[in-house]
Amino acid sequence: MKKQLCLIGISLTFGIATSFLAPDYFEWSKEKKLSFADFKGTAPKKAGKDAVNLALLTNYKISQVKNKVPEITVYNYVDREQSWIKVKKQEILEIQQIKFDYAELQIRKIRKVLKEMNQKGIKDKNAYVDKLTQMANQAKKKSYSNFVLMEDQPHFIAMMKKEVSDSLKMYEAYAK
C-alpha cells in the first residue's frame, strides 16, 4: 500500500511539474477569434507603445505505412506564451486576427499541394516535408509585406479582412 501511495505521489508531482512546461497553443478556428487574453507573453522593455507580437506556429504530424503514401496533418497555431500586446486597442486585435486568418489560408494552400502530391502517389516522406517547409517559408516572407501597410490605414483593415475571408472560403475543402 505504501508503494502504491508513493507511486501515486510521484506521478502526481511529475504531472503537476510537467504541466507548467506544456506549451499554450491556440489552434485556428472559424468559431473562435483571438482575444486580448490570447496574448500572455511579456513585451520587451524596448518595445514601442503600440508594439505587438503574434507568435504564429506551423506544425505538422506525419505518419506512413511502408510502401504507402504518407498521411500528413498540418496545424496553424498561435503560441500564447510568446504572443504579447502592449496596448489593448480593437484595431490592433483585428490586425492580429487577419494575420492569423492569413496564416490559415497559407496552411490550406499547403494542405492542397500535399494532397495533390498524395494523389500522384509520391511516397517519399522527405519530399512532403521539403515542400511544406518551402511553402511555409514563402508564406512567412509574403505576409510581412502585406501587414506593414495595415498599421496606419484603417480602411485597409476592412479590405484585407474581406479578402482573406473570401480566400478562406475558396479553400474550405482544405480546412482541418
Summary of the structure (lengths in Angstrom):
residues: 176
radius of gyration: 20.1
end to end distance: 46.8
largest distance: 68.5
contacts: 452
relative contact order: 0.14
helix: 54%
strand: 14%
